[in-house]
Amino acid sequence: LAVRFASRRDTFAEADEPPQPVGRDAFRCQLADLDVPIAGRSFPVMTGWRGAVSAGDEVMLQNGPREAEWHRWKVSKRTGDDVLLKKGREQAKASMRSASVALPPERRGISVVQLKQFVEDCCTRCHQGGVVDPREFIVDRDGTPLRNPKFYSSLCFDEAPTWLVSDLFIKADTLAARVPYVDLLPDGGLGTVAIHVVHTSGGRFMDVVDAVLNHASDDTSLAWISCFALNLHRPEGAEGSICSFASPPVQLLVVDPKNPPLQRLWVAWELYRGQATARAALHLWPPDLLERPEGIHFPPLPEVGRLCKDRAIAECITADFPVESAVPIIQSAVLDAARQLLSRRVKFNGSDSLQAAAAYEGYGTLLAEVCKWREAVDAFGNALAIRERRLGRSHSLCGKTLLELGKAMSAGGDARQAKQKLEMALRIAEGRETGVVGMLGAAPGNVNVGRTLDALGVVYLSLGMLDDAKGALSRAIAILEPKIGVDHEDAARAQLHLAQVLQAQGRSKDAASRLSVAAAVLNARLGSDNPDTQQAVTLAREARRASVDRTEVLASPDAADSRASLLRRSTQSSQQSRKTPTCGCGPVSCSVM
């Protein structure tokens, strides 16, 4: 960056240390004398909101020993660059040149015009070869680091994640002044935010831009986007409390399947604030989200408080985030938004289109995550009806929908109907249905067959068909472990279900060994707080205890009654695990989902 530094030694007052540019001494900037180039344009900082603040306006003032202690004050008088502030009976003096004075969050918006200009200027800089991709490695969907084939080549701005855009462009453009980007806009802070964008930093930046452009009423609409609204030069979480504001009328949740947003504590907190304080209208983006719903995942309640790796952000948020009451509010808002998105997709594509079927199935998946089984069965049923009409009853997509429908029926307590649906799904997966089409990989040993057998085995167990359950689950394990590995959570769940069958048959010792393996895998893959892990650990402990006195129990005159009791307890455990949500609505997760 070409930056004209102030010649005087006057300081730009701020709480943290000054930047250390390569090849230059440490410096402190004076806003009045500094022009900061932004993507080829030069804006005198004091011509923005700092120069326009007058009596009656509200500002945020950092007036505590901690970084996060920001409070709202009203300007009672301004003399030059100095302002007299009031908050109740308290008074304070501050300089508009100080970084400890900040915009209220509801005025930290960037307009559609300014956002378009920012994108255009960034693309121009990339095309001219002035910006290269600094990522030697990128992370794939499974979290595996891969070598970046475009490392040190000209950056493709359209594919850049938000964190990279922040580092290469926004942080660079605000480095000298070390203020939020909106402070540097000539008319920044002069309007009220109309759209609050909630997103992850790992998602594509252009997805955020597209979401704003498609929901803004006009080019002057202002959107809160955190990378523009927050001071990126402060420590993480330093401005946490400054974001505790009543959300504007519209919230946009931008979903990236590679970075599920609801697994981020910051995202969950922003959604909660918007819904609990302002009941903002929530919209989901992109429009085809329901056709790939893996981006929306409701984490189990015990995990919500541990989803943020940064301790400063976590401490800032958790003080204002009642998890147990917040999770149902977030779930309800997301499901309402998904229902509206489903309605729009069905209307746009036609009620009998394959896109509508995919949207129904995605909506059913979301409902199943929060254990709304009746609604999930209806959604999967609609998807199945469309696909059977359009593709034929033996198509692989019909088999996929039958599997999800059967699992939802089983978890909802309709085991007999679930058995019928899952047996049909198994015949399709194995290619045994007459006229099977579209069966990529249809064979008795593919992964879909293994997963269907696992679900079917659970249903057999709930119906008391122990021999059938054992046969189905043994086949499932024999298929899944070679295909996806013994350390995969799906293979571990199949081991868990088989162990429940063995317990029901009175073979506690065999069950205990399988449960120990399943618990170890689930703990390594999902963590000790995951409900599936906790269930496996609990059952393993019970199986070990039961195996100790099994001989005495079965040798008693009431041996038949004891075996019947074992069967009832195992069946009840299986049904309970399926009826409990993974999202915090109940004690343990749904083991078949």
C-alpha positions in Angstrom: 0.0 0.0 0.0 1.1 3.5 -0.8 0.5 5.3 2.5 1.3 9.0 3.1 2.4 9.1 6.7 1.8 12.1 9.0 5.0 14.1 9.4 4.2 15.0 13.0 4.6 12.7 16.0 1.0 13.2 17.1 -0.6 9.9 18.1 -3.8 8.1 17.1 -5.0 7.1 20.5 -6.0 3.4 20.8 -5.8 0.6 23.4 -3.6 -1.9 21.6 -0.1 -1.7 20.1 0.6 0.1 16.8 1.1 -2.0 13.6 4.6 -3.0 12.6 4.8 -2.6 8.7 7.7 -4.5 7.1 10.6 -2.1 6.3 9.2 0.8 8.4 9.5 1.9 12.0 6.6 1.6 14.3 4.2 4.4 13.8 1.0 5.9 15.0 -1.3 7.7 12.6 -3.1 10.9 12.9 -6.5 10.6 11.1 -6.7 14.3 10.1 -3.5 14.2 8.1 -3.8 10.7 6.6 -5.3 9.6 3.3 -5.8 5.9 3.1 -6.0 4.3 -0.4 -8.8 1.8 -0.7 -8.7 -0.4 -3.8 -7.2 2.5 -5.9 -9.3 5.2 -4.3 -8.2 7.7 -1.6 -10.6 8.8 1.2 -9.7 11.3 3.9 -10.7 9.4 7.0 -12.2 12.5 8.8 -14.7 13.1 6.0 -16.7 10.0 7.1 -18.9 9.7 10.2 -16.2 11.0 12.5 -16.5 14.4 10.9 -20.3 14.3 10.8 -21.0 13.4 14.5 -22.9 16.1 16.3 -24.9 16.7 19.5 -27.7 14.1 19.9 -25.8 11.3 18.1 -24.9 8.1 19.8 -21.4 6.6 19.8 -19.7 3.5 21.4 -17.0 4.2 23.9 -14.5 1.7 25.2 -14.4 2.8 28.9 -13.3 -0.3 30.8 -10.0 -2.1 31.4 -11.0 -5.0 29.2 -11.1 -4.9 25.4 -14.7 -6.0 25.2 -16.1 -3.3 27.5 -17.9 -1.0 25.1 -20.8 1.1 26.1 -23.3 3.4 24.4 -23.0 7.1 25.0 -24.9 10.2 23.6 -23.0 13.2 22.3 -24.1 16.3 24.3 -21.6 18.8 22.8 -18.9 18.9 20.2 -16.1 21.3 20.0 -13.7 20.7 17.1 -12.6 17.1 17.3 -13.5 16.8 21.0 -16.9 15.6 22.2 -18.7 15.7 25.6 -20.6 12.4 26.2 -23.4 11.5 28.6 -24.8 8.2 29.8 -27.4 8.7 32.4 -25.8 10.8 35.1 -22.3 10.0 33.9 -20.2 12.3 31.7 -17.0 11.7 29.7 -14.8 13.5 27.3 -13.3 11.9 24.2 -11.6 12.8 20.9 -13.2 11.8 17.6 -9.6 10.9 16.5 -9.5 8.1 19.1 -10.1 4.5 18.1 -11.8 4.0 21.5 -14.7 5.9 20.0 -16.6 3.8 17.5 -19.8 3.6 15.5 -22.9 2.0 17.1 -23.3 -1.4 15.4 -26.6 -0.5 13.7 -24.8 2.1 11.7 -21.9 0.0 10.6 -23.4 -1.0 7.3 -21.9 -1.1 3.8 -24.2 -0.2 1.0 -24.9 -2.3 -2.1 -23.1 0.3 -4.3 -20.0 0.3 -2.0 -20.0 -3.5 -1.9 -20.1 -3.7 -5.7 -17.3 -1.2 -6.0 -15.2 -3.1 -3.5 -15.6 -6.3 -5.5 -14.9 -4.6 -8.8 -11.7 -3.0 -7.5 -10.5 -6.3 -5.9 -11.1 -8.2 -9.1 -9.1 -5.5 -11.0 -6.2 -5.8 -8.7 -6.2 -9.6 -9.0 -6.4 -9.5 -12.8 -3.5 -7.1 -13.0 -1.4 -9.7 -11.1 -1.0 -7.6 -8.1 -2.5 -10.1 -5.7 -1.4 -13.8 -5.4 -2.9 -16.7 -3.6 -0.7 -17.2 -0.5 -2.3 -20.5 0.6 0.2 -23.4 0.1 -2.4 -25.8 1.4 -6.2 -25.8 1.3 -8.6 -27.9 3.3 -11.0 -30.2 1.6 -14.5 -31.0 2.8 -13.3 -33.7 5.3 -10.8 -31.3 6.8 -7.8 -32.9 5.0 -5.1 -30.5 4.0 -4.4 -30.6 0.3 -1.6 -28.8 -1.7 -3.1 -25.7 -3.4 -2.4 -26.0 -7.2 -2.8 -22.2 -7.5 -0.3 -21.4 -4.8 1.5 -18.1 -5.5 -0.5 -17.7 -8.7 -2.8 -14.8 -9.4 -5.7 -15.0 -6.9 -9.1 -16.1 -8.2 -11.3 -13.6 -6.3 -14.5 -15.4 -7.1 -13.4 -18.5 -5.2 -11.6 -16.8 -2.3 -13.0 -17.5 1.2 -14.0 -14.5 3.3 -11.1 -14.8 5.7 -8.6 -14.5 2.8 -10.4 -11.5 1.4 -10.3 -9.9 4.9 -6.5 -10.6 5.2 -5.5 -9.5 1.7 -7.7 -6.6 1.1 -9.7 -5.3 4.1 -6.9 -5.6 6.6 -4.4 -4.1 4.2 -6.6 -1.2 3.3 -7.2 -0.4 7.0 -3.7 -1.1 8.2 -2.6 2.5 8.6 -5.7 3.8 10.4 -6.5 0.5 12.2 -10.2 1.2 12.2 -13.2 -0.7 10.8 -13.5 -0.5 7.0 -16.8 1.4 7.2 -14.9 4.2 9.0 -13.0 4.9 5.8 -16.0 5.2 3.5 -16.9 8.8 2.7 -20.5 8.3 3.8 -19.9 5.4 6.2 -22.0 5.4 9.3 -24.6 7.8 8.0 -27.4 5.3 7.6 -29.1 2.4 9.5 -28.3 -1.2 8.8 -31.3 -3.0 7.1 -29.7 -6.5 6.5 -27.7 -8.5 9.0 -25.5 -11.1 7.2 -24.6 -14.2 9.3 -21.8 -16.3 7.7 -18.6 -18.2 8.4 -15.2 -16.9 7.5 -14.4 -20.1 5.7 -17.2 -19.7 3.2 -16.9 -18.1 -0.2 -16.9 -14.3 0.0 -18.9 -14.0 -3.2 -21.7 -16.1 -1.6 -22.0 -13.3 0.9 -22.1 -10.7 -1.8 -24.7 -12.6 -3.9 -26.9 -13.0 -0.8 -26.8 -9.2 -0.1 -27.5 -8.3 -3.8 -30.5 -10.7 -3.9 -32.1 -9.4 -0.7 -31.4 -5.7 -0.8 -34.3 -3.5 -1.7 -32.1 -1.0 -3.6 -28.5 0.0 -4.1 -28.6 2.3 -1.0 -29.5 -0.5 1.4 -27.0 -1.1 4.1 -25.8 -4.5 5.2 -23.9 -5.5 8.3 -21.0 -7.8 7.2 -18.6 -8.5 10.1 -15.4 -8.1 8.1 -16.3 -4.6 7.1 -18.1 -3.7 10.4 -15.5 -4.8 13.0 -12.0 -3.6 13.6 -9.9 -6.5 12.3 -6.7 -5.1 13.9 -7.9 -5.7 17.4 -7.6 -9.1 19.1 -10.2 -11.7 18.4 -13.3 -11.1 20.5 -12.2 -7.5 21.4 -15.4 -6.0 20.0 -17.7 -8.8 21.1 -20.0 -6.7 23.2 -20.2 -4.0 20.6 -22.2 -6.4 18.5 -24.8 -7.0 21.1 -27.5 -5.1 19.3 -31.1 -5.6 18.2 -30.8 -7.1 14.8 -32.3 -5.2 11.8 -35.5 -6.5 10.2 -33.7 -9.1 8.0 -31.1 -11.7 8.8 -29.4 -13.6 6.1 -27.8 -17.0 7.0 -25.3 -17.8 4.3 -24.6 -21.5 4.3 -21.4 -23.2 2.9 -21.6 -27.0 3.0 -17.9 -27.2 3.6 -18.2 -24.9 6.7 -21.6 -25.6 8.3 -22.4 -22.3 10.1 -24.4 -23.7 13.0 -21.3 -25.4 14.2 -19.8 -22.0 14.9 -20.5 -20.5 18.2 -20.3 -16.9 16.8 -22.9 -17.7 14.2 -25.3 -19.4 16.7 -24.9 -16.4 19.0 -25.7 -13.8 16.2 -28.8 -15.8 15.2 -30.0 -16.0 18.8 -29.5 -12.2 19.3 -31.5 -11.4 16.1 -34.3 -13.8 16.9 -34.6 -13.2 20.7 -34.3 -9.4 20.6 -35.9 -8.4 17.3 -37.5 -11.5 15.9 -35.8 -10.7 12.6 -37.1 -12.3 9.4 -34.5 -15.0 8.7 -33.7 -16.0 5.1 -31.4 -18.8 4.0 -28.9 -18.6 1.1 -28.2 -20.1 -1.4 -31.6 -20.8 -2.9 -30.7 -24.5 -3.7 -29.7 -25.1 -0.1 -32.3 -27.7 0.6 -31.0 -29.8 -2.3 -27.7 -30.1 -0.4 -28.7 -29.8 3.3 -25.5 -31.1 4.7 -24.5 -27.4 5.2 -27.1 -27.1 8.0 -26.3 -29.3 10.9 -27.7 -28.8 14.4 -25.0 -29.7 16.9 -25.9 -31.6 20.1 -26.6 -29.4 23.1 -23.4 -30.4 25.0 -21.3 -29.4 22.0 -22.7 -25.9 21.5 -20.6 -24.3 24.2 -17.4 -25.9 22.8 -17.7 -24.9 19.2 -15.4 -21.9 19.4 -11.7 -22.6 19.5 -10.8 -19.0 20.3 -11.0 -18.6 24.1 -11.4 -14.8 23.9 -14.4 -15.0 21.6 -15.9 -17.9 23.6 -15.7 -16.0 26.9 -17.2 -12.8 25.3 -20.1 -14.7 23.8 -21.0 -17.3 26.4 -21.6 -14.6 29.0 -24.5 -13.4 26.9 -25.6 -16.8 25.4 -28.0 -19.0 27.4 -27.4 -22.2 25.5 -30.3 -24.2 26.7 -32.9 -21.6 25.9 -31.1 -20.3 22.8 -30.9 -23.6 20.9 -34.6 -24.1 20.5 -35.0 -20.5 19.3 -32.3 -21.0 16.7 -33.8 -24.3 15.5 -37.3 -22.9 15.2 -36.0 -19.9 13.2 -34.0 -22.0 10.8 -36.8 -24.5 10.3 -39.2 -21.7 9.6 -36.8 -20.2 7.1 -36.3 -23.6 5.5 -40.1 -24.1 5.2 -40.3 -20.7 3.3 -37.4 -21.7 1.1 -39.1 -25.0 0.3 -42.3 -23.2 -0.7 -40.4 -20.9 -3.0 -38.4 -23.7 -4.6 -41.5 -25.8 -5.2 -43.3 -22.8 -6.7 -40.3 -21.9 -8.9 -39.5 -25.3 -10.2 -43.0 -26.9 -10.2 -44.6 -29.1 -7.6 -43.8 -32.3 -9.6 -40.2 -31.5 -10.5 -37.2 -33.4 -9.4 -35.8 -30.2 -7.9 -38.9 -30.1 -5.7 -38.4 -33.7 -4.7 -34.8 -32.9 -3.7 -36.0 -29.9 -1.7 -38.6 -32.0 0.2 -35.9 -34.6 1.0 -33.6 -31.9 2.3 -36.3 -30.4 4.4 -37.1 -33.8 5.8 -33.4 -34.2 6.8 -33.5 -31.0 8.8 -36.7 -32.1 10.5 -35.1 -35.4 11.4 -32.1 -33.7 12.9 -34.4 -32.1 15.5 -36.6 -35.3 15.9 -39.8 -33.9 14.3 -40.5 -37.3 13.0 -44.1 -36.8 11.8 -43.2 -33.8 9.7 -40.1 -35.6 8.5 -42.2 -38.6 7.4 -44.5 -36.2 5.4 -41.6 -34.5 3.7 -39.8 -37.7 2.8 -43.2 -39.1 1.6 -43.7 -36.1 -0.7 -40.2 -36.6 -2.1 -40.7 -40.3 -2.7 -44.1 -39.8 -4.4 -42.5 -37.3 -6.9 -39.5 -39.5 -7.7 -41.6 -42.6 -8.1 -43.9 -40.8 -10.6 -40.9 -39.2 -12.5 -38.3 -41.9 -12.3 -40.1 -45.2 -11.5 -40.3 -47.1 -8.2 -37.0 -48.9 -8.7 -34.8 -45.9 -9.3 -31.8 -45.5 -7.0 -33.0 -42.1 -5.8 -36.3 -43.7 -4.7 -34.2 -46.2 -2.7 -32.3 -43.4 -1.1 -35.6 -41.6 -0.1 -37.0 -44.9 1.2 -34.0 -45.3 3.5 -34.6 -41.9 5.0 -38.3 -42.4 5.2 -37.9 -45.8 6.9 -35.5 -44.4 9.5 -37.9 -41.5 10.3 -40.8 -44.0 10.6 -38.7 -46.2 12.9 -37.6 -43.3 15.1 -41.2 -42.1 15.2 -42.5 -45.4 16.6 -44.0 -47.0 13.4 -41.6 -49.9 13.2 -43.8 -52.1 11.0 -44.2 -49.5 8.3 -40.5 -48.8 8.6 -39.7 -52.4 8.1 -41.6 -52.4 4.8 -39.9 -49.3 3.5 -36.4 -50.4 4.5 -36.8 -53.8 2.9 -37.9 -52.2 -0.3 -34.9 -49.8 -0.1 -32.6 -52.8 0.5 -33.9 -54.6 -2.7 -33.3 -51.4 -4.7 -29.8 -51.0 -3.3 -28.9 -54.6 -4.1 -30.3 -54.3 -7.6 -32.9 -57.0 -7.0 -35.9 -54.9 -8.1 -37.1 -55.5 -11.7 -36.3 -52.7 -14.0 -33.8 -51.0 -11.8 -32.3 -47.9 -13.4 -29.9 -45.3 -12.4 -28.1 -47.7 -10.0 -24.6 -46.4 -9.9 -22.7 -48.9 -7.8 -25.8 -51.1 -7.2 -24.5 -54.3 -5.8 -24.9 -56.5 -2.7 -21.7 -55.1 -1.2 -21.9 -51.4 -1.7 -22.0 -48.8 1.1 -25.7 -48.0 0.6 -26.5 -51.6 1.2 -24.5 -51.6 4.4 -26.3 -48.5 5.7 -29.7 -49.8 4.8 -28.9 -53.1 6.6 -27.9 -51.2 9.6 -31.2 -49.3 9.7 -33.1 -52.4 9.0 -31.4 -54.3 11.8 -32.4 -51.6 14.3 -36.0 -52.0 13.2 -35.8 -55.8 13.5 -34.5 -55.3 17.1 -37.4 -53.0 18.0 -39.8 -55.6 16.7 -38.1 -58.4 18.8 -36.8 -60.2 15.6 -33.4 -60.9 17.2 -32.1 -63.4 14.7 -33.1 -61.2 11.7 -31.5 -58.2 13.5 -28.3 -60.1 14.1 -28.1 -61.2 10.5 -28.8 -57.8 9.1 -26.3 -56.0 11.4 -23.6 -58.6 10.8 -23.9 -58.1 7.1 -23.8 -54.4 7.5 -20.6 -54.5 9.5 -19.0 -56.9 7.0 -19.8 -54.4 4.2 -19.1 -51.1 5.9 -15.8 -51.9 7.6 -13.9 -52.8 4.5 -15.5 -50.0 2.5 -15.3 -47.0 4.8 -12.9 -48.3 7.5 -13.4 -49.7 11.0 -12.7 -46.2 12.4 -15.7 -44.6 10.6 -18.6 -43.5 12.8 -21.2 -45.4 10.6 -19.3 -48.7 11.1 -19.1 -47.9 14.9 -22.8 -47.3 15.1 -23.5 -50.7 13.3 -21.3 -52.3 16.0 -23.3 -50.5 18.7 -26.6 -51.8 17.3 -25.3 -55.3 17.0 -24.1 -55.2 20.6 -27.6 -54.2 21.6 -28.9 -57.3 19.9 -26.3 -59.5 21.7 -27.3 -58.0 25.0 -31.0 -58.8 24.2 -29.9 -62.4 23.6 -28.1 -62.6 26.9 -24.6 -62.5 25.4 -23.3 -59.6 27.6 -19.7 -60.5 27.3 -19.7 -60.4 23.5 -21.7 -57.2 23.6 -19.3 -55.6 26.0 -16.3 -56.1 23.6 -18.2 -54.7 20.6 -19.4 -51.7 22.7 -15.9 -50.9 23.8 -14.7 -50.8 20.2 -17.7 -48.6 19.2 -17.2 -46.3 22.1 -13.5 -45.8 21.3 -14.2 -45.0 17.6 -17.1 -42.7 18.4 -15.1 -40.9 21.0 -12.2 -40.4 18.6 -14.5 -39.3 15.7 -17.2 -37.3 17.5 -15.8 -36.4 20.9 -16.7 -37.5 24.4 -19.6 -35.1 24.6 -21.4 -36.5 21.6 -24.6 -38.3 22.6 -23.7 -41.4 20.5 -20.4 -41.7 22.3 -22.1 -41.3 25.7 -24.7 -44.0 24.8 -22.0 -46.5 23.7 -20.0 -45.8 26.9 -23.1 -46.3 29.1 -24.1 -49.5 27.4 -20.6 -50.9 27.5 -20.5 -50.3 31.3 -23.9 -52.0 31.7 -22.8 -55.0 29.5 -19.6 -55.5 31.5 -21.6 -55.4 34.7 -24.2 -57.8 33.3 -21.6 -60.3 32.1 -20.2 -60.7 35.6 -23.4 -62.2 37.1 -24.9 -63.5 33.9 -24.4 -67.1 34.9 -26.2 -66.6 38.2 -29.1 -64.8 36.6 -29.7 -67.3 33.9 -29.4 -70.3 36.3 -32.2 -69.0 38.5 -35.7 -70.4 38.4 -36.8 -67.1 36.7 -34.3 -67.4 33.8 -37.0 -67.1 31.2 -38.3 -63.9 32.8 -34.7 -62.6 33.0 -34.1 -63.1 29.3 -37.4 -61.4 28.5 -36.3 -58.5 30.8 -33.0 -58.2 28.9 -34.8 -58.1 25.6 -37.2 -55.3 26.8 -34.3 -53.2 28.2 -32.3 -53.5 25.0 -35.3 -52.7 22.8 -36.3 -49.7 25.0 -32.7 -48.4 24.8 -32.7 -48.7 21.0 -36.0 -46.9 20.7 -35.0 -44.2 23.2 -31.8 -43.4 21.3 -33.8 -43.0 18.1 -36.4 -40.7 19.6 -34.0 -38.2 21.2 -32.7 -35.3 19.1 -29.1 -34.5 18.3 -29.8 -30.8 18.8 -30.2 -30.4 22.5 -34.0 -31.1 22.8 -33.4 -34.3 24.8 -30.8 -36.4 26.6 -29.1 -38.4 23.9 -28.9 -38.4 20.1 -30.7 -40.4 17.5 -28.5 -43.4 16.9 -30.0 -44.3 13.5 -29.7 -40.9 12.0 
